[in-house]
Amino acid sequence: MLLHVIHLMIQKYYILYNALAKRLEVLMSSGVSQIPIGNKPDIHVPKQRYFGGGMRIVKRFRQEWPLHALIIPAFIVTAIFSYGPMYGLIMAFQDFNPVLAFNSPWIGLDNFRWIFSQPAFVRTIPNTLFISLTRIMLLTAASIFFSLLLNEIRISFCKRFFQTIVYIPNFISWIIMAGVLQTILASNGLVNNFLNVFGIDNVQFLTNPQIFPWTMIWTEVWKSFGFGTVVYLAAITSIDPEIYESAVVDGAGKFRQIWSITLPLMGPIIVLMVTLALGTVLNAGFDQIFNLYSPVVFSTGDIIDTYLFRLAFVNGGWALGAAVGLMRSVVSLILMSVSLFVAYKVANYRVF
């Protein structure tokens, strides 16, 4: 979050600097030696020789080289661990043999044809979309609702306390969280014991195919909505208090203020968060589901990532796994590109 804020600040001042530099360049190239600024005295700018685009780039690089140097470690790590392994995608088009390695026979799109002929893979597509899209909707709603509640707390200590409490689960890995959930959601666990007090029979949260997807959705919402709450709360606190004061003068109550002021002004950040989340719609949470699912719930809980893992690393179908991963990456790239385009058009958000 802090790095994102710093990035936005740097981007803001960079845009202002470029606009001013272009304005000065136009004025000097047109022979204007005085630049009027409002009602202040004229500032005399000596005429300078135009050195061309190449010299400006060199001059800027000399001024900004420390910032470029900071990028070098991240660039090296990304090149080694992200771009280097992309050579292995050739396996998706081969009848891969570990002995022959990348010299294995070329079979074209046969791996892709085989994958789409498997009912087990076709079943993972609606499972992935259902879990991911439902999670995005509920996570957004929960984050907005809780941020509105926190905003109404006037005691600063209580506000920070509850904000911290809901944010802590976001830092717990799913390996640890899976062990906790398996304990409290078991037949003799805390949740079922509580339900038995009210005469409700045991609920098989992790072994019932109809209940398992909803268990994954709600546990992910519980774990992650704290981050969204922080983002939306920051958006609420940036709203001008004078708008609320004017609404109070006009007789608006709390609910009217939330409906007519807070939610509309939160609109751009809501659209931005949802749009960026849609770019990862094929990522339904491998860490969570892999640590909690079982063959009993494959019909509704098996997603693309878990199927890919079993296909490649359990069954040894490395070429088939590479084909599934390549297809998923291409679709995710398209979705992410569309999401960033929509975010730019609707919320004026740009990565570059």
Secondary structure, DSSP 8 states (H G I E B T S, - for coil): -HHHHHHHHHHHHHHHHHHHHHHHHHHHHTT--EE--TTS--EE--------HHHHHHHHHHHHHHHHHHHHHHHHHHIIIIIGGGGGGGGGGB--BTTTBTTS-B-TTHHHHHHHT-HHHHHHHHHHHHHHHHHHHHHHHHHHHHHHHHHT---HHHHHHHHHHHHGGGGS-HHHHHHHHHHHTSTTSHHHHHHHHTT-----TTT-TTTHHHHHHHHHHHHHHHHHHHHHHHHHHTS-HHHHHHHHHTT--HHHHIIIIIHHHHHHHHHHHHHHHHTTTT---HHHHHHH--GGGHHHH--HHHHHHIIIIIS--HHHHHHHHHHHHHHHHHHHHHHHHHHHHHH-----
